[in-house]
Amino acid sequence: EKCAIQVFGLRGLEHFQTPRFQTLIPTHSKMLVEKYKVDSPNVVYAEDSITANIEYHSTELSPNGDSWVVKPTVKKYQFKTDTKLPKLGMMLVGLGGNNGSTLTAGIIANREGITWKTSKGVAHANYFGSLLQASTCRIGNYNGEEVHVPFNSLVPTVNPNDVVIGGWDVSKMNLADSMQRAGVLEYDLQRQLHPYMKDMVPLPSIFDGDFVAANQESRADNCIQGPKRDQVNQLKKDMREFKEKNGLDKVIVLWTANTERFSEVVVGLNDTYDNLKASVDRDESEISPSTLFALACIEEKVPFINGSPQNTFVPGLIEAANQHKSLIAGDDFKSGQTKMKSVLVDFLVGAGIKPRSIVSYNHLGNNDGYNLQAPQTFRSKEISKSNVVDDMVHSNELLYKPGEHPDHVVVIKYVPFVGDSKRAMDEYSSEIFMGGVNTIVMHNTCQDSLLAAPIILDMVLLAEIATRIEFKVDGVEELHGFNPVNVLLSYFTKAPLVPAGTPVVNALAKQRCMIENIFRACNGLSPENNMMLEFK
């Protein structure tokens, strides 16, 4: 009887309103706690910081003949989180595109409390789709109910309504007209946002037609001229002036511009930081605009995030980030079809079911789809989308022999009529018990920019948080920050950029757990393990 109530949860409990069941129904209807404080000798709250000491439990493995030895290990870590929130600026490369104009509109609508009329009634601004703003984490149980807190309360987080917005675009169209061109938001909302956005004009950006589809040149009327070194210097100047003009403490830059073709990685060109700088000075043609943006940010110690699939982070750029200790993260937003894939394949392989064929078809009608008509830019996206299942496949050699991999095909077509409302259709065919075949077919209508916008916001805010966390292992004198190649943002990307020697994790649940458990460590809390032994 008790188990039945727990399975049904609160929905449908009206069928059990008899005296014998009354004591089983939780008396606290609100189990979201917005304020809390950890009571532990291992946690110290100061005026502008939280210091927490934790034990990190892991394992060490070593081969022993035809077997392995697994040795549990415990290391003590100290985390220190700066709780003073900065005045934050966000600069988007591609500010006037669908993503940039939609995110700008959303932040303004939330900040101003705008409501608008739709065919279904009055709509209210929100941050749905944002991990930090619209999801929760469990912190424990109270009277038999799980208690949750907002994700953004685990570590002090900048209010998105306070973020100052700026950036670059190869089109000089103001953001009100860009929003109208995108056709993403309802007319009544656009009408109310127009006065706020009509005077927002992107800074000139870098355009190189060799790295994008030829059809993009007609939009490029707002470009930084001159050789590549002058372009890098102009970007640095833009960031400094934006920071000074708005009285900002920090700036985060994010690339949400067109997908570029892959750059050639060549010894002597971009394989080391010195060679990359020399190549910029020589105005080498194979240095992409996104790499120039990233280089300018790194040398200014401004965090840079790549939201597109191209190989912006060539080896010389990664060396530069490590040398300057400047945060970089990427690659390629994971918002719709690929996010579902990173959940479903993880489930199938984890359940002992063997995916043999994964076929993903997309069609969309926005400028992203227009640019992806070129084979060289499509190839960048194809690589990003195809690699997302690799770690999950490699995790189960009971299903897959070494070198074995599911057939995986990705198709993207441009259909202008559907605009930003991308269609994604997937077929997963898997081998099951005794040679049987199970096929799952999925149709996903993704409002592309409305899914991407909150992800962009999360990546910017999480990158800022990462710059305020320091830690050290017991025995080390000085606290230090995260590796400049930051893996915390992997949850939001199709092709996570990781430091050399670090496992690539694509499974969505694992990526979310990593963020949550690091935030818990900042509060002196153990990782969430879901054992719930207190109820066993």
C-alpha positions in Angstrom: 0.0 0.0 0.0 2.8 2.4 0.9 4.8 1.6 -2.2 1.7 2.2 -4.3 1.3 5.7 -2.9 5.0 6.5 -3.6 4.8 5.3 -7.1 1.7 7.4 -7.8 3.2 10.4 -6.2 1.0 13.4 -5.4 -0.9 13.3 -8.7 -4.0 11.1 -8.3 -3.9 10.9 -4.5 -7.5 12.0 -4.4 -8.4 8.3 -4.9 -6.7 7.4 -1.6 -8.3 9.9 0.7 -9.2 7.4 3.4 -8.1 7.5 7.1 -5.7 4.5 6.6 -3.8 6.5 3.9 -3.8 10.0 5.4 -0.5 9.6 7.3 1.3 8.6 4.1 0.5 11.8 2.3 3.2 14.5 2.7 2.1 17.6 4.6 4.6 20.0 2.9 3.4 20.8 -0.6 6.4 23.1 -1.3 9.6 21.2 -1.4 11.7 23.9 -3.2 14.0 25.6 -0.8 15.4 28.9 -2.1 17.6 29.7 0.9 19.8 27.4 2.8 23.1 27.2 4.8 25.3 24.2 5.2 26.0 23.5 8.9 29.3 21.7 8.9 32.8 22.2 10.5 34.2 21.7 7.0 32.4 24.8 5.6 33.4 28.4 6.4 31.3 31.3 5.3 33.1 34.6 5.0 31.9 38.0 3.8 32.9 37.4 0.2 33.7 33.7 0.0 32.7 30.1 0.9 35.6 27.7 1.8 34.7 24.0 1.9 36.8 20.9 2.6 35.7 17.6 1.1 36.8 14.1 0.7 37.0 12.9 -2.9 36.5 9.1 -3.3 37.7 7.4 -6.4 39.6 4.3 -7.5 43.0 3.3 -8.8 43.3 0.4 -11.2 46.3 -1.8 -12.1 46.6 -5.0 -14.1 47.5 -8.2 -12.2 48.1 -11.1 -14.6 44.7 -12.0 -16.1 42.9 -9.8 -13.6 42.8 -6.3 -12.3 43.3 -4.7 -8.9 40.8 -2.0 -8.0 41.9 0.1 -5.1 39.6 2.6 -3.4 41.2 6.0 -2.8 40.4 9.1 -0.8 41.9 12.5 -1.3 41.1 15.7 0.6 40.3 18.8 -1.4 39.6 22.4 -0.5 37.3 24.6 -2.6 37.1 28.3 -2.3 34.3 30.2 -4.1 34.3 33.9 -4.5 30.7 34.9 -3.7 30.9 38.6 -4.8 29.0 38.8 -8.1 30.6 40.9 -10.8 28.9 43.3 -13.2 29.1 41.1 -16.3 29.2 41.8 -20.0 28.4 39.3 -22.7 29.8 39.9 -26.2 28.3 37.7 -28.9 30.1 37.1 -32.2 27.0 37.0 -34.5 25.0 39.3 -32.3 22.6 40.1 -35.2 21.9 36.5 -36.1 18.8 34.5 -35.0 20.5 33.3 -31.8 21.9 36.7 -30.8 18.7 38.7 -31.5 16.5 36.1 -29.8 18.7 35.9 -26.7 18.9 39.7 -26.5 15.1 40.0 -26.9 14.6 37.3 -24.2 16.8 39.0 -21.6 15.1 42.4 -22.2 11.6 40.8 -22.0 12.5 39.2 -18.7 14.2 42.3 -17.3 11.2 44.5 -18.2 8.5 42.0 -17.3 6.9 42.1 -20.7 3.8 40.1 -21.5 2.3 39.6 -24.9 -0.8 38.2 -26.6 -0.8 35.0 -28.5 -3.5 32.9 -30.1 -3.5 30.8 -26.8 -3.7 33.7 -24.4 -1.3 36.0 -22.6 2.4 34.8 -22.5 5.0 35.8 -19.9 8.7 36.1 -20.2 10.7 33.2 -18.7 14.0 31.4 -18.9 12.7 28.0 -19.6 15.4 25.8 -21.2 18.1 27.2 -19.0 19.8 24.7 -16.7 20.8 27.4 -14.3 17.6 29.4 -14.3 14.9 26.8 -14.7 16.1 23.5 -13.1 16.6 22.3 -9.6 18.9 20.0 -7.6 18.1 17.6 -4.8 19.8 18.4 -1.5 18.1 15.9 0.8 14.9 14.6 2.2 12.4 16.0 4.8 9.5 14.0 6.2 9.8 11.5 3.4 9.9 14.0 0.6 12.8 15.0 -1.5 13.9 18.7 -1.1 15.3 20.6 -4.0 17.0 24.0 -4.5 17.3 26.1 -7.7 20.4 25.1 -9.6 21.6 28.7 -9.5 21.5 28.8 -5.7 24.2 26.2 -5.3 26.8 28.7 -6.2 26.1 32.5 -6.4 25.2 33.3 -10.0 24.9 36.6 -11.9 21.2 37.5 -12.5 20.8 37.2 -16.3 18.6 40.4 -16.3 21.7 42.3 -15.2 24.0 41.1 -18.0 25.1 43.9 -20.4 24.8 42.8 -24.0 27.1 43.7 -26.9 29.0 42.1 -29.7 29.9 41.9 -33.4 28.2 41.0 -36.6 29.1 41.1 -40.3 25.7 42.7 -40.9 25.1 46.3 -39.7 21.4 45.7 -39.3 20.1 46.9 -35.9 18.8 44.2 -33.5 15.2 45.2 -33.8 15.3 44.6 -37.5 17.4 41.5 -37.0 14.7 40.1 -34.7 12.1 40.9 -37.3 14.2 39.2 -40.0 14.6 36.1 -37.9 10.9 35.7 -37.4 11.3 33.7 -34.2 9.2 35.6 -31.7 5.5 36.5 -31.7 4.6 39.8 -33.4 3.1 41.4 -30.3 6.3 40.7 -28.4 8.5 42.0 -31.2 6.4 45.2 -31.3 7.0 45.9 -27.6 10.7 45.1 -27.8 11.4 47.3 -30.8 12.1 50.5 -28.8 14.6 48.7 -26.7 16.5 47.1 -29.6 16.3 49.6 -32.5 19.5 51.4 -31.3 21.5 48.3 -30.7 23.9 48.0 -33.6 26.6 45.3 -33.7 30.3 46.2 -33.9 32.0 45.4 -37.2 33.2 41.8 -37.4 35.6 39.7 -39.4 34.4 38.1 -42.6 36.4 35.6 -44.7 34.4 34.1 -47.5 36.8 31.2 -47.8 35.5 29.8 -44.5 31.7 30.0 -45.0 29.3 29.4 -47.9 29.4 31.8 -50.8 25.8 32.8 -50.1 26.8 34.6 -46.9 28.7 37.4 -48.7 25.6 39.4 -49.4 25.1 40.0 -45.7 28.6 41.1 -45.0 28.4 44.9 -45.0 29.9 45.5 -41.5 33.4 44.2 -41.6 36.8 45.0 -40.0 39.2 45.7 -42.8 43.0 45.2 -43.0 45.4 42.4 -42.3 44.7 39.8 -39.6 47.0 41.4 -37.0 45.1 44.6 -37.3 41.8 42.7 -37.0 43.0 41.0 -33.8 44.1 44.4 -32.4 40.7 45.9 -33.2 38.9 43.1 -31.4 41.0 43.7 -28.3 40.2 47.4 -28.5 36.5 46.6 -28.8 36.5 44.5 -25.7 38.4 47.1 -23.7 36.1 49.9 -24.7 32.9 47.8 -24.1 34.2 47.0 -20.6 35.1 50.5 -19.8 32.0 52.2 -21.3 29.7 50.0 -19.3 31.7 49.8 -16.1 32.0 46.1 -16.2 34.1 43.8 -14.0 34.2 40.9 -16.5 33.4 40.2 -20.1 32.6 36.8 -21.6 32.8 36.3 -25.4 30.8 33.6 -27.2 30.8 32.7 -30.9 27.3 32.1 -32.2 28.1 33.2 -35.8 28.2 31.0 -38.9 29.7 27.5 -39.0 33.1 27.7 -40.6 34.8 24.9 -42.6 37.6 23.1 -40.7 41.0 24.8 -40.8 44.0 22.8 -41.9 46.3 22.1 -39.0 49.8 22.5 -40.4 53.2 22.3 -38.7 54.7 25.8 -38.7 51.3 27.4 -39.2 49.1 26.9 -36.2 50.6 23.9 -34.3 52.2 26.1 -31.6 51.4 29.5 -30.1 54.5 31.1 -31.5 53.8 29.7 -35.0 50.2 30.9 -34.7 51.2 34.4 -33.8 53.8 34.5 -36.6 51.1 33.2 -39.1 48.8 36.1 -38.0 51.6 38.5 -38.5 52.2 37.1 -42.0 48.5 37.3 -42.7 48.3 33.6 -43.5 45.0 32.8 -45.3 44.4 29.5 -43.3 43.8 31.3 -40.0 40.0 31.5 -39.5 37.9 34.4 -38.2 36.9 32.3 -35.2 40.5 31.5 -34.3 41.3 35.3 -34.6 38.5 36.1 -32.1 39.7 33.3 -29.7 43.3 34.6 -29.9 42.3 38.1 -29.2 40.2 37.0 -26.2 43.0 34.7 -24.8 45.6 37.5 -25.0 43.2 39.8 -23.2 42.4 37.1 -20.7 38.7 37.2 -21.6 36.9 33.8 -21.6 36.0 32.6 -25.1 33.3 30.0 -25.9 32.9 28.4 -29.3 29.2 27.6 -30.1 29.9 26.3 -33.6 31.4 23.0 -34.8 34.5 24.1 -36.6 38.0 23.5 -35.2 38.5 27.0 -33.9 40.8 25.7 -31.2 43.8 24.6 -33.2 46.8 23.3 -31.2 48.6 26.7 -31.1 45.4 28.3 -29.6 45.1 25.7 -26.9 48.8 26.3 -26.0 48.0 30.0 -25.8 45.1 29.5 -23.5 47.2 27.4 -21.2 50.0 29.9 -21.2 47.8 32.9 -20.5 45.5 30.8 -18.1 42.5 32.1 -20.0 39.3 30.0 -20.2 38.2 28.5 -23.5 35.3 26.1 -24.0 33.4 24.4 -26.9 32.4 23.1 -29.4 28.9 23.4 -31.0 25.7 24.0 -29.1 23.8 20.8 -28.1 20.2 21.9 -28.1 17.8 19.5 -29.9 18.4 16.4 -31.9 21.9 15.8 -30.6 20.8 16.3 -27.0 18.1 13.7 -27.4 20.7 11.4 -29.0 23.1 11.8 -26.0 20.2 10.7 -23.7 18.8 7.9 -25.8 22.0 6.1 -26.8 23.2 6.3 -23.2 20.0 4.6 -22.1 20.1 1.9 -24.8 23.8 1.0 -24.3 23.3 1.2 -20.5 20.3 -1.2 -20.8 22.4 -3.8 -22.7 20.7 -3.0 -26.0 23.0 -2.6 -29.0 22.3 0.3 -31.4 23.4 -0.9 -34.9 22.1 2.0 -37.0 21.5 5.6 -36.2 20.2 7.8 -39.0 19.5 11.5 -38.3 17.8 13.7 -40.9 17.3 17.5 -40.4 15.8 20.3 -42.5 15.7 23.9 -41.5 15.2 27.3 -43.2 17.2 29.8 -41.2 20.6 31.3 -42.1 22.3 28.4 -40.3 20.7 26.0 -42.7 21.5 28.3 -45.6 25.2 28.4 -44.8 25.3 24.6 -44.3 24.4 24.1 -47.9 28.1 24.3 -48.7 29.8 20.9 -48.4 32.8 22.3 -46.5 30.6 23.9 -43.7 28.3 20.9 -43.6 31.3 18.6 -43.0 32.1 20.5 -39.8 28.6 20.0 -38.6 28.6 16.3 -39.7 31.7 15.6 -37.6 30.3 17.3 -34.6 27.0 15.5 -34.7 28.5 12.1 -35.5 31.0 11.8 -32.7 28.4 12.3 -29.9 27.8 8.6 -29.3 31.5 7.5 -29.2 32.1 7.3 -25.5 28.9 5.5 -24.8 29.7 2.9 -27.5 33.2 2.4 -26.1 31.9 2.0 -22.6 30.4 -1.4 -23.3 32.7 -4.0 -25.0 30.1 -6.7 -24.1 28.1 -5.2 -26.9 30.8 -3.8 -29.2 34.1 -5.4 -30.2 37.1 -3.1 -30.3 36.8 -0.9 -33.4 33.1 -1.8 -33.9 30.7 1.1 -34.2 27.0 1.7 -35.2 26.3 2.9 -38.7 25.8 6.6 -38.1 24.5 8.9 -40.9 23.7 12.7 -40.6 21.8 14.6 -43.3 21.0 18.3 -43.2 18.8 20.1 -45.8 17.8 23.7 -46.3 14.1 24.3 -46.6 13.3 28.0 -46.4 9.6 27.7 -45.6 10.2 26.2 -42.1 12.4 29.0 -41.1 13.8 28.6 -37.5 11.5 25.7 -36.8 13.9 22.9 -37.5 12.6 19.4 -38.1 14.7 16.5 -36.9 13.9 12.9 -37.6 15.8 10.0 -36.2 15.7 6.2 -36.6 17.6 4.1 -34.1 17.7 0.4 -35.0 19.1 -1.9 -32.2 19.9 -5.5 -31.8 18.0 -7.1 -28.9 17.6 -10.6 -27.3 18.2 -13.6 -29.6 18.8 -11.6 -32.8 15.7 -9.5 -32.6 15.7 -5.9 -33.8 14.1 -2.9 -32.0 13.5 0.3 -34.0 12.8 3.7 -32.4 11.7 6.5 -34.7 11.5 10.0 -33.4 10.3 13.3 -34.9 11.5 16.4 -33.1 10.3 19.9 -34.1 13.0 22.2 -32.7 12.5 25.9 -32.5 16.2 26.3 -33.1 17.0 29.7 -31.6 14.5 29.4 -28.7 16.4 26.2 -27.7 19.8 27.7 -28.3 19.3 31.1 -26.6 19.1 29.8 -23.0 22.0 27.5 -23.6 24.1 30.5 -24.7 23.1 32.3 -21.5 24.0 29.2 -19.4 27.4 28.9 -21.0 28.2 32.5 -20.4 27.1 32.4 -16.8 28.8 29.1 -16.0 32.0 30.3 -17.6 31.9 33.3 -15.3 31.2 31.1 -12.3 34.2 28.9 -13.2 36.5 32.0 -12.9 35.4 32.4 -9.3 36.1 28.9 -8.1 39.6 27.8 -6.8 40.6 24.5 -5.3 43.6 22.4 -4.3 44.3 18.9 -3.2 45.7 18.2 0.3 49.5 18.8 0.4 49.5 21.6 -2.2 50.1 25.1 -0.9 48.3 27.3 -3.3 44.7 27.3 -4.6 44.3 27.3 -8.3 41.5 27.6 -10.9 40.2 25.0 -13.3 42.2 24.0 -16.4 41.9 26.8 -19.0 40.3 24.2 -21.3 37.1 24.1 -19.3 35.1 20.9 -19.3 32.3 22.2 -17.1 30.5 23.5 -20.2 30.5 20.1 -21.8 26.8 19.6 -21.0 25.9 22.3 -23.6 28.1 21.1 -26.5 28.0 18.4 -29.1 31.8 18.0 -29.3 33.2 18.8 -25.8 36.7 20.3 -25.8 38.8 18.7 -23.1 42.4 18.9 -21.8 44.9 16.4 -23.3 44.5 13.0 -21.6 41.0 13.7 -20.3 38.2 11.3 -21.2 35.5 12.8 -23.5 32.1 12.4 -21.9 29.0 12.9 -24.1 26.3 11.2 -22.0 24.0 14.1 -20.9 23.2 12.8 -17.5 26.9 12.4 -16.6 27.7 15.9 -17.9 24.9 17.4 -15.7 26.1 15.4 -12.7 29.6 16.8 -13.1 28.3 20.4 -12.8 26.0 19.6 -10.0 28.6 17.7 -7.9 31.3 20.3 -8.3 28.8 22.9 -7.2 28.0 20.6 -4.2 31.7 20.4 -3.4 31.8 24.2 -3.3 29.3 23.9 -0.4 31.0 21.0 1.4 28.4 18.5 0.3 29.1 15.0 -0.9 28.4 14.1 -4.5 24.8 13.0 -5.2 24.9 9.2 -5.4 21.2 8.3 -5.3 21.8 5.4 -2.9 19.2 6.7 -0.4 20.4 4.2 2.2 18.4 6.0 4.9 15.2 4.5 3.3 16.5 1.0 2.8 
